[in-house]
């Protein structure tokens, strides 16, 4: 009987060690999952903030102000409108050069 008791004791010890290892691994994975969920929430919040910022920057008033200030653009008026005619453009080309359509 002594030999059977020893084998059973080894099996119980191995089972206990495996159980401890499994619980440790489970806790480690749970903590990792929580970190990933927190990072996901943070990224979602950042994405929503960027979407709001994008919508705010794309308003017609902001675009017009940017065009005026940074690009020195101005609104068009009949006084500054220039009309280009195709025949005049062809006549202005050097001799032997064909017009591109």
GUDREN-223911 format. One record per residue (C-alpha): residue in three letters; residue number from 1; x, y, z. Coordinates in Angstrom, 3 decimals, decimal comma, padded with zeros to 6 digits. Example, Ala and Ser with C-alpha at 12.3 -4.5 7.8 and 13.67 -1.06 7.14 Angstrom:
<pt><residu>ALA</residu><num>1</num><east>012,300</east><north>-004,500</north><up>007,800</up></pt>
<pt><residu>SER</residu><num>2</num><east>013,670</east><north>-001,060</north><up>007,140</up></pt>
! end
This chain:
<pt><residu>UNK</residu><num>1</num><east>000,000</east><north>000,000</north><up>000,000</up></pt>
<pt><residu>UNK</residu><num>2</num><east>002,881</east><north>002,366</north><up>000,609</up></pt>
<pt><residu>UNK</residu><num>3</num><east>003,731</east><north>002,539</north><up>-003,059</up></pt>
<pt><residu>UNK</residu><num>4</num><east>000,164</east><north>003,336</north><up>-004,137</up></pt>
<pt><residu>UNK</residu><num>5</num><east>-000,086</east><north>006,059</north><up>-001,467</up></pt>
<pt><residu>UNK</residu><num>6</num><east>003,132</east><north>007,642</north><up>-002,750</up></pt>
<pt><residu>UNK</residu><num>7</num><east>001,894</east><north>007,648</north><up>-006,365</up></pt>
<pt><residu>UNK</residu><num>8</num><east>-001,428</east><north>009,166</north><up>-005,304</up></pt>
<pt><residu>UNK</residu><num>9</num><east>000,401</east><north>011,821</north><up>-003,295</up></pt>
<pt><residu>UNK</residu><num>10</num><east>002,485</east><north>012,737</north><up>-006,355</up></pt>
<pt><residu>UNK</residu><num>11</num><east>-000,666</east><north>012,941</north><up>-008,504</up></pt>
<pt><residu>UNK</residu><num>12</num><east>-002,387</east><north>015,204</north><up>-005,958</up></pt>
<pt><residu>UNK</residu><num>13</num><east>000,702</east><north>017,448</north><up>-005,726</up></pt>
<pt><residu>UNK</residu><num>14</num><east>000,987</east><north>017,675</north><up>-009,512</up></pt>
<pt><residu>UNK</residu><num>15</num><east>-002,725</east><north>018,486</north><up>-009,744</up></pt>
<pt><residu>UNK</residu><num>16</num><east>-002,386</east><north>021,204</north><up>-007,086</up></pt>
<pt><residu>UNK</residu><num>17</num><east>000,620</east><north>022,757</north><up>-008,837</up></pt>
<pt><residu>UNK</residu><num>18</num><east>-001,220</east><north>022,714</north><up>-012,164</up></pt>
<pt><residu>UNK</residu><num>19</num><east>-004,249</east><north>024,357</north><up>-010,513</up></pt>
<pt><residu>UNK</residu><num>20</num><east>-002,070</east><north>027,124</north><up>-009,020</up></pt>
<pt><residu>UNK</residu><num>21</num><east>-000,379</east><north>027,679</north><up>-012,376</up></pt>
<pt><residu>UNK</residu><num>22</num><east>-003,744</east><north>027,825</north><up>-014,177</up></pt>
<pt><residu>UNK</residu><num>23</num><east>-005,148</east><north>030,343</north><up>-011,688</up></pt>
<pt><residu>UNK</residu><num>24</num><east>-002,042</east><north>032,506</north><up>-012,011</up></pt>
<pt><residu>UNK</residu><num>25</num><east>-002,246</east><north>032,418</north><up>-015,805</up></pt>
<pt><residu>UNK</residu><num>26</num><east>-005,963</east><north>033,212</north><up>-015,655</up></pt>
<pt><residu>UNK</residu><num>27</num><east>-005,361</east><north>036,282</north><up>-013,466</up></pt>
<pt><residu>UNK</residu><num>28</num><east>-002,536</east><north>037,465</north><up>-015,701</up></pt>
<pt><residu>UNK</residu><num>29</num><east>-004,707</east><north>037,167</north><up>-018,794</up></pt>
<pt><residu>UNK</residu><num>30</num><east>-007,593</east><north>038,957</north><up>-017,068</up></pt>
<pt><residu>UNK</residu><num>31</num><east>-005,335</east><north>041,895</north><up>-016,170</up></pt>
<pt><residu>UNK</residu><num>32</num><east>-004,067</east><north>041,997</north><up>-019,760</up></pt>
<pt><residu>UNK</residu><num>33</num><east>-007,657</east><north>041,957</north><up>-021,026</up></pt>
<pt><residu>UNK</residu><num>34</num><east>-008,587</east><north>044,862</north><up>-018,749</up></pt>
<pt><residu>UNK</residu><num>35</num><east>-005,588</east><north>046,867</north><up>-019,972</up></pt>
<pt><residu>UNK</residu><num>36</num><east>-006,581</east><north>046,233</north><up>-023,583</up></pt>
<pt><residu>UNK</residu><num>37</num><east>-010,187</east><north>047,264</north><up>-022,858</up></pt>
<pt><residu>UNK</residu><num>38</num><east>-008,989</east><north>050,475</north><up>-021,194</up></pt>
<pt><residu>UNK</residu><num>39</num><east>-006,762</east><north>051,255</north><up>-024,163</up></pt>
<pt><residu>UNK</residu><num>40</num><east>-009,665</east><north>050,552</north><up>-026,511</up></pt>
<pt><residu>UNK</residu><num>41</num><east>-011,901</east><north>052,973</north><up>-024,606</up></pt>
<pt><residu>UNK</residu><num>42</num><east>-009,133</east><north>055,582</north><up>-024,687</up></pt>
<pt><residu>UNK</residu><num>43</num><east>-008,699</east><north>055,175</north><up>-028,458</up></pt>
<pt><residu>UNK</residu><num>44</num><east>-012,463</east><north>055,387</north><up>-029,041</up></pt>
<pt><residu>UNK</residu><num>45</num><east>-012,615</east><north>058,608</north><up>-027,040</up></pt>
<pt><residu>UNK</residu><num>46</num><east>-009,667</east><north>060,024</north><up>-028,963</up></pt>
<pt><residu>UNK</residu><num>47</num><east>-011,296</east><north>059,052</north><up>-032,273</up></pt>
<pt><residu>UNK</residu><num>48</num><east>-014,550</east><north>060,742</north><up>-031,306</up></pt>
<pt><residu>UNK</residu><num>49</num><east>-012,661</east><north>063,874</north><up>-030,257</up></pt>
<pt><residu>UNK</residu><num>50</num><east>-010,820</east><north>063,944</north><up>-033,568</up></pt>
<pt><residu>UNK</residu><num>51</num><east>-014,096</east><north>063,537</north><up>-035,482</up></pt>
<pt><residu>UNK</residu><num>52</num><east>-015,576</east><north>066,515</north><up>-033,620</up></pt>
<pt><residu>UNK</residu><num>53</num><east>-012,426</east><north>068,526</north><up>-034,315</up></pt>
<pt><residu>UNK</residu><num>54</num><east>-012,567</east><north>067,575</north><up>-037,981</up></pt>
<pt><residu>UNK</residu><num>55</num><east>-016,215</east><north>068,678</north><up>-038,240</up></pt>
<pt><residu>UNK</residu><num>56</num><east>-015,384</east><north>071,957</north><up>-036,509</up></pt>
<pt><residu>UNK</residu><num>57</num><east>-012,480</east><north>072,668</north><up>-038,873</up></pt>
<pt><residu>UNK</residu><num>58</num><east>-014,497</east><north>071,870</north><up>-041,999</up></pt>
<pt><residu>UNK</residu><num>59</num><east>-017,176</east><north>074,531</north><up>-041,491</up></pt>
<pt><residu>UNK</residu><num>60</num><east>-017,545</east><north>076,904</north><up>-044,438</up></pt>
<pt><residu>UNK</residu><num>61</num><east>-016,573</east><north>079,937</north><up>-042,340</up></pt>
<pt><residu>UNK</residu><num>62</num><east>-013,343</east><north>078,299</north><up>-041,150</up></pt>
<pt><residu>UNK</residu><num>63</num><east>-012,427</east><north>077,220</north><up>-044,690</up></pt>
<pt><residu>UNK</residu><num>64</num><east>-013,111</east><north>080,700</north><up>-046,070</up></pt>
<pt><residu>UNK</residu><num>65</num><east>-011,078</east><north>082,355</north><up>-043,299</up></pt>
<pt><residu>UNK</residu><num>66</num><east>-008,196</east><north>079,943</north><up>-043,901</up></pt>
<pt><residu>UNK</residu><num>67</num><east>-008,310</east><north>080,602</north><up>-047,644</up></pt>
<pt><residu>UNK</residu><num>68</num><east>-008,223</east><north>084,358</north><up>-047,056</up></pt>
<pt><residu>UNK</residu><num>69</num><east>-005,534</east><north>084,363</north><up>-044,373</up></pt>
<pt><residu>UNK</residu><num>70</num><east>-003,099</east><north>081,631</north><up>-045,365</up></pt>
<pt><residu>UNK</residu><num>71</num><east>-003,596</east><north>081,391</north><up>-049,116</up></pt>
<pt><residu>UNK</residu><num>72</num><east>-004,326</east><north>085,077</north><up>-049,755</up></pt>
<pt><residu>UNK</residu><num>73</num><east>-007,388</east><north>084,100</north><up>-051,786</up></pt>
<pt><residu>UNK</residu><num>74</num><east>-010,252</east><north>086,491</north><up>-052,367</up></pt>
<pt><residu>UNK</residu><num>75</num><east>-013,848</east><north>086,125</north><up>-053,446</up></pt>
<pt><residu>UNK</residu><num>76</num><east>-014,471</east><north>086,501</north><up>-057,119</up></pt>
<pt><residu>UNK</residu><num>77</num><east>-016,284</east><north>089,472</north><up>-058,564</up></pt>
<pt><residu>UNK</residu><num>78</num><east>-017,109</east><north>090,418</north><up>-062,158</up></pt>
<pt><residu>UNK</residu><num>79</num><east>-014,391</east><north>093,083</north><up>-061,952</up></pt>
<pt><residu>UNK</residu><num>80</num><east>-011,611</east><north>090,506</north><up>-061,428</up></pt>
<pt><residu>UNK</residu><num>81</num><east>-013,033</east><north>087,724</north><up>-063,609</up></pt>
<pt><residu>UNK</residu><num>82</num><east>-010,986</east><north>086,893</north><up>-066,693</up></pt>
<pt><residu>UNK</residu><num>83</num><east>-012,476</east><north>084,923</north><up>-069,531</up></pt>
<pt><residu>UNK</residu><num>84</num><east>-010,180</east><north>082,829</north><up>-071,710</up></pt>
<pt><residu>UNK</residu><num>85</num><east>-011,207</east><north>081,986</north><up>-075,222</up></pt>
<pt><residu>UNK</residu><num>86</num><east>-009,813</east><north>078,943</north><up>-076,972</up></pt>
<pt><residu>UNK</residu><num>87</num><east>-009,097</east><north>080,715</north><up>-080,289</up></pt>
<pt><residu>UNK</residu><num>88</num><east>-007,075</east><north>083,393</north><up>-078,553</up></pt>
<pt><residu>UNK</residu><num>89</num><east>-005,052</east><north>080,733</north><up>-076,776</up></pt>
<pt><residu>UNK</residu><num>90</num><east>-004,312</east><north>078,888</north><up>-080,047</up></pt>
<pt><residu>UNK</residu><num>91</num><east>-003,257</east><north>082,111</north><up>-081,766</up></pt>
<pt><residu>UNK</residu><num>92</num><east>-000,835</east><north>082,872</north><up>-078,942</up></pt>
<pt><residu>UNK</residu><num>93</num><east>001,055</east><north>079,576</north><up>-079,384</up></pt>
<pt><residu>UNK</residu><num>94</num><east>004,428</east><north>079,635</north><up>-081,153</up></pt>
<pt><residu>UNK</residu><num>95</num><east>004,456</east><north>078,491</north><up>-084,765</up></pt>
<pt><residu>UNK</residu><num>96</num><east>004,466</east><north>074,721</north><up>-085,283</up></pt>
<pt><residu>UNK</residu><num>97</num><east>003,129</east><north>073,870</north><up>-081,808</up></pt>
<pt><residu>UNK</residu><num>98</num><east>-000,316</east><north>072,255</north><up>-081,567</up></pt>
<pt><residu>UNK</residu><num>99</num><east>-002,863</east><north>073,081</north><up>-078,890</up></pt>
<pt><residu>UNK</residu><num>100</num><east>-003,630</east><north>070,430</north><up>-076,290</up></pt>
<pt><residu>UNK</residu><num>101</num><east>-007,369</east><north>069,643</north><up>-075,956</up></pt>
! end
